[in-house]
Amino acid sequence: MRHVLAEGCLLEPQVRAHAHEMFAVLSDPAIYEFENEPPASEQWLHRRYELLESRCSSDGSAYELNSEYWRRGIGSAAVQAMLHELGTQYEVERYVAVLKASNFRSLGLLRRLGFGSADESEAAAWRDTPDELVMVKAARRIADAP
């Protein structure tokens, strides 16, 4: 995976060396308002990142943005840049996002990026619990780009 430049930020492959800095970010209780919980320890996070360096996450975990940087457009820019990267470099044709229905921040971000609600059959295929929403977006093909 390569570095991806987005407006206001640089996306880089996650590696175990990030564990120290990310432990402080992931210890912020604000990011767990809707689901999950902070890492048990910095050592646990270091081991987790070491496993994820293979780029084959078994659970499909996504990004985290420190709450200090919310509402600045960084998340939108980062996700948009990653969608572009996945579409152009990896020929991804459809994006799927699963989120808690109460997570109004993520829902707003996805809507701003052009995601819409999945139909019921697709939602059923991706949803683990009834309190989740499934949002989808078709990738713009290079031939469709302006």
C-alpha angles and dihedrals in degrees: 000000000000135000115273121206116217130175106284097000148050119230114211134176112274114247135175090258088070093063096089095053095038094051089071091048094047092047090066106111091208092075091058096058091114106025150342128031139249120280114272094236142341088257091055090050091049090054091045093052090046089058092046093053086086086072090229104110108187093207100040093238116188137209128298124213119200108247089234087072099045120124094025098102093250094117092048092048093046095048092045090051091049092049089052091048093049092047098046102034101032102026094236108176102186133030123208126192124188118196141158110272090232093056097102093170095059091040091054092048092050093048091050088053092053101260118148134191116285118238114257096261093052092043090053090052093055105029117095098183134024092245092066130097123210117212125187139191131184114230115244108244117230089244088057095051118108 
